[in-house]
Amino acid sequence: MRKKPSLLYNICTAVILLIIIYVVAYYIFGITHEGFQTSKSSPYFMDAYVITMDRYPERFPRIKENAEAAGITLKKWPGVEIKKEEVALLPAKGVGTLLYTNRTNGLVNLGAIGCFLAHRGLLEHIVANPTGTGTFICEDDIVFPSDFFSKLAAVSSEIPEDWDIIFMRKYIVKGKPVSKHIIKLEQDLTSSTNMGTWGFIVKNASIEGKMLPILKQMTDAIDFQLGRNADTINTYLIDPPIIDFHETAGESIIEKMDKESKDLGTI
């Protein structure tokens, strides 16, 4: 006669089955303490782009691999490097002469101008090729945590519905908390706060009507120009940040290219 399993055996078997189910569900669905959620996607964006420059070829493979480990497929968007023979074309692109020349017609700020034009060009591309609610945009000197989507999901209920941009990180923050983890960034006309465009989600429906009009003419670096218009664009910041800096973040490509501008001589 077959012996009936003991109560302890049944309990142990049930616990083991629950552990197996949990582990499988974790990798398939991404269980967190808040319940089941998709670990490799977000309702806030589908497409994700990284702005990177061909002159630094080692950066894209590094961030691409890091992003894939977090479940993000990054598309490459080329950074803009302005050559001396292209400077004469800048006014037609909305860049005033005072931004790229000094009093002796020496060239300045070409790195910051290239950054601005790369971001604006990507936004124009998204308008022509929208996918989903929003688009993730980042620069190539950040690091995604492996649980990026879980961290974003954990604060999603706190993000106001009127958002136009959700920043993942900022430096010298000026704003007011609207919830435990969300800060609404305030307008800054001094170009001294809310620095950085390292990583953010832009609402696709807000680009053409709200963002591109204020970026038609370049008046400042991209982060400061957005900050000057925070009274018309609803910009929010997740705090604490859910992206980190890579060790290359201390090597500012913009600053390096701005210094190289002087070596190009005068126009």
C-alpha positions, 0 to 999 in steps of 0.5 A: 500500500502506497504511503500517504505524503505527510503534511510537511512534504505537501507544504514543502512541495507547495513552497517550492512550486510557489518559488518556481512560479515567482521566479518564472513570473519575475523574468517574464512579467517583472514582478515587483512589490507593487504587483505584476507589471511588464519589466521590459516596456513602459506605457510612456515610450516605445522608441528610444534614441541615443544622440552620439557622435561618430568621432567617438565610436566606442560610446555607442556600443557601450551604451547600446549593450548597457541599454539592452541589459535593461530591456531597452533597444536604443536607436542611434541618432547622429550628433552634429559636428559643425565644420568651418565651411558649414558655419555660414549655414547656421543663420538659416538654421535659426542660429544667430551670429552672436552665438557662434562669433565673438567681437573679432569674428572668432568662432565660439560655441560650436559644440553647444550649437551642434548639441542643440541642432542634434536634439532639434533634428531628432524631435523633428524626426519623431514628429514625422515618425511617431510611435506610441505616447512618447519617445525616450531620448538620451545622451551617450554618457549615462548608465541604465540600471538593470531595473530601469523599467521597474523604477519608472513604473514605481513612480508612474502613478505620481506623474501628472497627466499634463506632462510634456517632458519627464526628465530622468536626471537634472543638475542644480534643480529649481522646482517644486515637488508635486509628489514624493518622487516628482518635481515640477521644474520652474522657469529659469531665465538666468541659465543657471539651474535645471541643467542637463539633457542626459535622459528624458521622455518627450510626449510625442503629441507635444513636440510639433505644437509646443516644443519645436516652435520655441526651438525654431530660433536658438537663443541658448543651450538646449537645456537652458532654452527648455528651462526658459520656456518651462512656463509653457512646457510642463517639465517634470523630474523624477527624484531620485534619478533613475539613470546614472552617469558613466565615467565618461560623463566627466569628459564633456564633448560639448566643452571639448568642441567649444574649445576646438572652435577657437582653433578653427580661426575666424569666419 
